[in-house]
Amino acid sequence: MGFTELLRQKAAESGSIVCMGIDPVIEKIPVGGKNREKKIVKFYSDIISAAESENLMPAAVKPNYAFFAQYGFAGLRALKKIIKLCRSSKLIVILDAKRGDIGSSSEAYAREAFDFWKADAVTVSPYMGFDSITPFLQHCKNGKGVYMLVRTSNKGAADIQDLPAEGKKLYMRAAEKLVSWYTDGLGAVVGATSTAELHGISAYFANSGKKVPLLIPGVGAQGGSAKEAATILKQLGDITIHRINSSSGISYAYERFKTDDYASAAVRAIRELNAEIGLTV
């Protein structure tokens, strides 16, 4: 099965296109003990178990490599265990690593993402060109996914991505490159923080005739609207191949709901996002 079909199938099974970002911050994890690995694993295991028990599983998870690596080997061991747990729960695992280097280095990074971490997909940066993402794309024939950064959700994105490039903004040139490099499983990271840009990029992909799955961060803490993003996606084709990501908005929902039951709060946040998106499959 190709990665795009896997996305479609999982959306139908879960009734959701929500992606839960997994960004551990020790200071925000209300689990006792000093062992960082155990704290991180228990926190996210409890959330996934609660989601399973309420039949409200997200349609994917997106562990952010940097948030684990900051805690050294304890964090990386936690990442390995959490990915294993997610895979056993049949969740699509998108490793947010933003890799991209010269060809031989990218080959090593691709093996790390898919062979060692056992991710279903990985995020990559296209800044170094086609040869830097080719090693990742080669795994698409085995059903893996690759999400290329096109227009990110952070405030500083405009510094580079909005630069003029032969009559268009640079992020649109990146979108054009993606279409020219397209293979089944190649998707795009496009932030939800600017609906005009999200619409323009989505429309371009739709008009290209390529099935380009979008990974859409920026919902919640960064100010993006899941409802607005979903409205755009529904207008332009098959919404089930896309994923709308929320990280702290789900993981640390217990702060917003003012409760000690962090697992139930996270599931409540998933339920709210599902309602905002209004997916019908």
N, C-alpha and C positions, 0 to 999 in steps of 0.2 A: 504494500500500500504506500502511495506517495504521501509526503507530509501534508500537502494541502487537503487531501481526502481524509487524512487522520484528523485534522482540525475540524473538518465538516462533521465527521462522525462523532467526535467527542462533544461538539456543541449540541448535536441532536440527543445524545445520551444524557447530558447534564442539563439541557434546557438553558444553557448559559454561554456567554462568550467572555465572562470575567476571568482575568488572569490575576492571581494573587502574587504580588511581589513579596519576596522573602529577603528582607534587609535587616538582619539582626543588629540591634543596638543594646548592649548588655544593660545599660542604665535604665532602659525602658522595659526590660523583661522581668516581670514580677514573679520570679521563681526563686526559691530559697537556695542557699548553698553558694560556694565559691568556685566550683568547677564550671568554667565557661562552656565547655563542650556539652556537659549534661544540661545546663540551663537552656542553651539554645535548642538542643534536640527536644527536650521536654516541652518547651513553649510551643514549638511548631507542631510537634506530634499531637499535643492536646487539641490544637486548632483543627488539624486535619481529622482527628478522631471525632470531634464535635460536628464537623461538617458532614462526615460520613453518616453519623447517627441521625442527623436531621435531613439526610438526602439533599444536601445543598452544597455539593462539591463544586469548586471552581472548575472552569474549562481548561485551565493550565496553571502552572506555577512558574515563577521567574526568580530563582535565587540569584542575587547579585554577588558575584565572586568577591568583589572588593570588601563587602561588608563581613564576609567570613574571613578573608585573608588578613584583615586588620588584627585578628586575634591569634595569628600564628597557626601552629599546628592544631591547637584546640579548635579553632574556627574551621580549619580545613577538614578535620575529622568529623566535625558536626555537619559540614556540607555534604560529605560522602554519605553519612547516615541519613540525612534528610532526603537526599536524592533517591536513595534506596527505598525509603519509606514511601515517597511519592510515586515511584514506579510500581511498587507493590500495590498501591491504591489506584493504579492505572491512570495517573495524572500525567499530562504532557509536561515535560520539564524543559523549560527554555533557560539555558545558562546565560545570564547577562554578563558577558566578559569583555565585550567590545574589542575583540582581537583584530589584528591587522598588521602585517609585517612583510618583509621580503619573503619570497616564495618558500624557501627552506624553513624559515622560522614559522611561517603560517602552517606548513605541513605538521610541524611539531605541536602547534597550538590546536590544530584540528584533531590530531590524535588524542591530545589531552581532553578536549571537550567531549568527544564522542566515544573514545575507547576507554579512557580512565574514568571520567566523571559519569559516563553513560547518559549524557544529555540527549534529548530528542532534537534540540535546536540550540543555536548559539547566535549571539549578536556579534556583528563584525563592523569595522570601520573601513570604508572604501578609499580613504585618503591616499593610500599608496598604490592604488590602481588594480587592474584586473588580476595581475599575477599574485596579488596579496590575498585575494579572496578565492581564487581558483581551488586551492587545496580544500577549502570548506565546501565549495560547490560540488566537488567530486563525491562527497558523502550523500548528496541529495538522491543519487541513484539507489541508495540503500534506505531511502525513506526518511532521511534526516532533513532538518530545516535550517536555513540560514537567514537571519534578519539583518539587512544592511541599513546602517544609519543613513537616513535621508534628510529629515528635518526633526531635530531633537526638541525636547520640551523645556530645556533650561533657559534662563534669561539671557545668558551670553551666546546663545545659538546664533543670533543675528550677526555677531562680530565676524564670523566667517561664512556661514551658510547663506546669508542674505547678500553677499557681495555680488556685484554685476558680473556676468560671464557671457559675453557675446549676446547681449540683449535680453538675457534672462537671469534670474537669481541662481546662485550656485546650487542651491538645493534642488532646483528643477533640472539642472544639468545632471545631478546625481541620480534623479529619478529616471532621466533618459538613459543613462548608462545602465541602470538596473534592468530596464526593459531590453536593452541590447544584449545584456549578459544573461537574460532570463533562462532559468530551467525550473521545472516543477520543484517547489520547496524553497525558492528564493523569495523572501518577503522584505518588507521595509519597516523600519522604525520611524513613525511619524507622530509627533506629540499632539496632545489634545488641547494644548494651551493657546493655539491659534486656529479657530475654526475655518477661517478663510484659507489658510495654507493647507489644512487637512483636506478641505473640499477640493482645492485645486490639484493636489497631488493624487487624491483618490480618483478624481475624474480623469486625470491623465492615464492612470493605470487602467481604469475601466475602459476607456476609449482605445487603449492599446490592444485590447483583446486578451491580455495576459491575466491569469488568475494570481494576483500578487497579494498574499496575506499581509495584513498590517498588524504590527504590534504597537499599541497606542498607549504610551505612558502619559503622565501629567495630570491624571484625574485625582481630585481630592486636594491634598496639601499644596500642590503646585497651581491649583486654580482651574484646571480643566473640567469640563462638564461631560459626564458619561452620556447623559441624555442627548446633548447636542452632537457628540461624536457619533452616537448610534443613529441619529436622524440622518446625518450625512451618509453613513454607510448603507442604510436602507434604501436611500435614493439611487444608489449607484450599483446595486447588484447583490450578490450573495453575502450577507452579513456573517454567515456562520464560519467563514474562513478567517475572520479577523478576531483579535483579542484586545480587549480594553483592560489595561492594567491599573491596579491600585495596590500600593505597597503599605505604607504606614496607615492609610485609611482603613485597611482591613486588619493588619497585624496588631495595631495599637488602638483599635476602636474602643477598647475598654476605657481609655481616657475620655473620649467624647461621650460615651454613655454613662460615665461615672459609676463603674462597677468593678468589683474584684474578679468577676468571672470573665477572664480575657478570652477564653475559647468561645463561649456563647456570644460574646460581643462581636468577635470576628465573623461568626456565622451570620449574625444579624446584619453586619455591614455588607456581606455578600448578598444577602436577601434584598437589601435596599438597592444595591447596584443592579441586580437583576431586574428589579421593578423599574428603575430609571431607564434601563436599556430597552426593556419591553420586547425581548426576543420571542418570536413565534417560529417554531420549527416543526 
